[in-house]
Amino acid sequence: MEKQHHQQRKPNNINASDTDPFLLNYTPSDLRTASEFLATWLPFLSQDLCARCTQSLSDRIQSIDPGEVPQNDSPNDQNDAEDNCDTHSLGSWKDGAEVNSCVETPSQRVCWADMAQEDDEFGEEENNNNVVNVVMGNSNDASGVGAAVAEKPTLPPERREYLRFTSVRRKKDFACFERVNGKLVNILGGLELHTGIFSAAEQRRIVNYVASLQDMGKRGELKERTFSAPQKWMRGKGRQTIQFGCCYNYAVDRDGNPPGILPHSMVDPLPDLFKVIIRRLIKWHVLPPTCVPDSCIVNIYEEGDCIPPHIDNHDFVRPFCTVSFLSECNIVFGANLKIVGPGEFDGSIAIPLPVGSVLVLNGNGADVAKHCVPAVPAKRISITFRRMDESKRPFGYVPEPDLQGIQPLTYKAEDEKKSGGHRSSHHVRRQRDRRGGRNDAMGFASRNDRFSERDSNHNTPRSGNRWSRNLDG
């Protein structure tokens, strides 16, 4: 029976999306998203399967994507047909772990709610493809009798947004102790990391829009100080910037203006897409409604570019946040940061910034610790959203009408109602995590690894490359 079971596998070079009647009802974009989602969950779905069955499941998931062509089995794979499929145990899953590792999973986490439909505010083109043809009856009937048009099931926009909102992961327990002015201080107090705010499709649209803004800046189509592209004369010096809402001066310029917001310099107002992002950040509890950003700076890094150690100017109120796109990098914090070499810095702790994540800086994390981004290993885009101190706003500034009165979403008690007032331990844990409790599921370092005591006045030589290690490993 085992041999018959394995011999019934279909050839792996056939793409299921081309032949399966069920999959023909969905668009290529839907199938690609489903394939990425299931590939992310493959370790869980295959945990009770033997290596051979795990490979079969992996092949089936890959075949959903119309752009993927699964490879034929190798002779060695055929010999694996003797695996015992009845051994449904954790041990057999571990035996198949090497098989799992060959499956490419997306670097960007795909929220399952995205499979139904993308967020309306971002205007994804997938929203227009909700009607599909479903053939009922004999498919060989040339007359077309029995053909019907069906609408794919979709969730209401409010429900869809709520599901994504409650799936956001939030880490708020960063800790790194240093001695500052004779006192032991958590220099990371007030720091938060939010993941799952933007779907893969939303990130693509934002990145493409930034590329179009960059092209406009190069053609001189943006206002005077909006776009800046310095010559890259050494490693780490070449990061391009695009500023909206205000022009920020990093250092004393040739006219003698001090660092801070320049009151007379002209930049373009916030683009509509960036205002959509700001509304998301407020509604989804990333930034408080009392601190709605009214300016932003886009940083475009090429490989080797960096941001040197600094504390953000107090012309901007706290908190503020940075969104990361395209590639992961580390951000280094320390009460005293040292420049080791071009693009290399020495600090107390490095925090990885996943693609699509939002880092919120507040409290000691914004005002006691300096921060920097060492030379990035690959192209990266970040967008930092900040609110100007009202007394520092440039002349002629007009508040954005569509950024007024934004209110955060509220948590519903649907699970409590369904269970007659008793919440599951999982629900209670999720609520605690969202409201700032410790979330070890984020996969960051253990408590001992997160704490380090270091005298700020004691300069111990360390290589900046030592902080390239990932804290979640």
Salt bridges, closest charged atoms under 4 A:
ASP30 OD2 - LYS152 NZ 2.25
ASP59 OD2 - ARG9 NH2 2.63
ASP65 OD1 - ARG32 NE 3.66
ASP73 OD2 - ARG9 NH1 2.98
ASP73 OD2 - ARG52 NH2 3.64
ASP114 OD1 - ARG164 NE 3.09
ASP119 OD2 - ARG280 NH2 3.39
ASP120 OD1 - ARG160 NH2 3.16
GLU121 OE2 - ARG279 NE 3.09
GLU161 OE2 - LYS283 NZ 3.36
ASP173 OD1 - LYS171 NZ 2.56
ASP173 OD2 - ARG450 NH2 3.87
GLU192 OE1 - HIS194 NE2 2.81
GLU202 OE2 - ARG164 NH1 2.87
GLU202 OE2 - ARG280 NH2 3.14
GLU221 OE2 - ARG219 NE 2.81
ASP272 OD1 - LYS275 NZ 3.42
ASP294 OD2 - ARG393 NH2 2.92
GLU302 OE2 - LYS379 NZ 3.76
ASP305 OD1 - LYS232 NZ 3.23
ASP312 OD1 - HIS310 NE2 3.24
ASP312 OD1 - HIS371 NE2 3.19
ASP312 OD2 - ARG386 NH1 2.66
ASP346 OD2 - ARG454 NH2 3.53
ASP367 OD1 - HIS314 NE2 3.06
ASP367 OD1 - ARG318 NE 2.88
GLU390 OE2 - ARG387 NH2 3.95
GLU400 OE1 - LYS275 NZ 3.15
ASP402 OD2 - LYS275 NZ 3.21
GLU414 OE1 - ARG159 NH1 3.17
ASP415 OD2 - HIS427 ND1 2.96
GLU416 OE1 - ARG423 NH2 3.29
ASP440 OD1 - ARG438 NE 2.63
GLU453 OE2 - ARG179 NH2 3.03
